Amino acid sequence: MGICSWCGDAFPRTRATRKYCTPRCRTNACLGRKPRRVRAADVEALHAMLDADYPTVEALRAHLQRILRPEAPPPPLMGDRAYIPRLD
């Protein structure tokens, strides 16, 4: 038995179905794939950002985050700095 990488259902694993339970899940997985490379428009925006002058490092970081991760929420703040939890 295998578990579908798209929907999480259990299915009998065969040579034709190794990662996905149905061809529909396989197609949906292809459509939902996240890009692994930076888009050309984002690269141009990064070059323009590197040529610009910023008053503070925080302004530069905020602009960089808007280019690379526009949908991400702002990082949590502790005082005036970003909070980074420790893993130990």
C-alpha positions as CSV (number, residue, x, y, z in Angstrom):
1,M,0.0,0.0,0.0
2,G,1.1,3.5,-0.7
3,I,-0.1,7.0,0.3
4,C,-1.0,9.5,-2.4
5,S,1.4,12.5,-2.5
6,W,-1.5,14.8,-3.5
7,C,-4.6,13.8,-1.6
8,G,-3.2,11.5,1.2
9,D,-5.5,8.5,0.4
10,A,-4.1,5.0,0.8
11,F,-4.0,3.0,-2.5
12,P,-2.5,-0.3,-3.8
13,R,1.0,0.6,-5.2
14,T,1.7,-0.7,-8.7
15,R,4.2,0.3,-11.4
16,A,1.7,2.7,-12.9
17,T,0.7,4.3,-9.6
18,R,3.9,5.0,-7.5
19,K,3.2,8.4,-6.0
20,Y,-0.4,9.2,-6.8
21,C,-3.6,7.1,-6.5
22,T,-5.2,8.3,-9.7
23,P,-4.2,10.2,-12.9
24,R,-6.4,13.1,-11.7
25,C,-4.3,13.5,-8.5
26,R,-1.2,13.3,-10.6
27,T,-2.5,16.1,-12.9
28,N,-3.5,18.2,-9.9
29,A,-0.1,17.7,-8.4
30,C,1.5,19.0,-11.6
31,L,-0.7,22.1,-11.6
32,G,-0.2,22.8,-7.9
33,R,3.6,22.6,-8.1
34,K,5.5,25.6,-6.7
35,P,8.2,27.2,-8.9
36,R,11.7,26.4,-7.8
37,R,13.3,29.3,-9.7
38,V,13.0,33.0,-9.4
39,R,11.0,34.6,-12.2
40,A,12.7,36.9,-14.7
41,A,10.6,39.9,-13.5
42,D,11.8,39.3,-9.9
43,V,15.4,39.1,-11.0
44,E,15.0,42.5,-12.7
45,A,13.4,43.9,-9.6
46,L,16.3,42.6,-7.5
47,H,18.8,44.3,-9.8
48,A,16.9,47.6,-9.5
49,M,16.8,47.1,-5.8
50,L,20.6,46.6,-5.6
51,D,21.2,49.8,-7.6
52,A,18.9,51.9,-5.3
53,D,19.9,53.5,-2.0
54,Y,18.0,52.7,1.2
55,P,18.1,54.7,4.4
56,T,18.1,51.6,6.7
57,V,18.7,47.9,6.5
58,E,15.1,47.3,7.6
59,A,13.8,49.2,4.5
60,L,16.0,47.0,2.3
61,R,14.8,43.8,4.0
62,A,11.2,44.9,3.6
63,H,11.6,45.6,-0.1
64,L,13.4,42.3,-0.6
65,Q,10.6,40.4,1.2
66,R,7.9,42.2,-1.0
67,I,9.7,41.0,-4.1
68,L,10.4,37.4,-3.2
69,R,7.5,36.6,-0.9
70,P,4.6,39.0,-1.5
71,E,2.0,36.8,0.2
72,A,4.0,36.2,3.4
73,P,3.0,38.0,6.6
74,P,5.6,40.3,8.2
75,P,8.0,38.6,10.6
76,P,7.0,38.7,14.3
77,L,8.8,41.5,16.2
78,M,10.2,41.4,19.7
79,G,10.9,45.0,20.6
80,D,12.5,46.6,17.5
81,R,14.0,43.4,16.0
82,A,12.6,40.3,14.3
83,Y,11.9,37.4,16.7
84,I,13.7,34.2,15.6
85,P,12.9,31.1,17.8
86,R,15.7,28.9,19.0
87,L,15.6,25.2,18.1
88,D,17.4,23.9,21.2
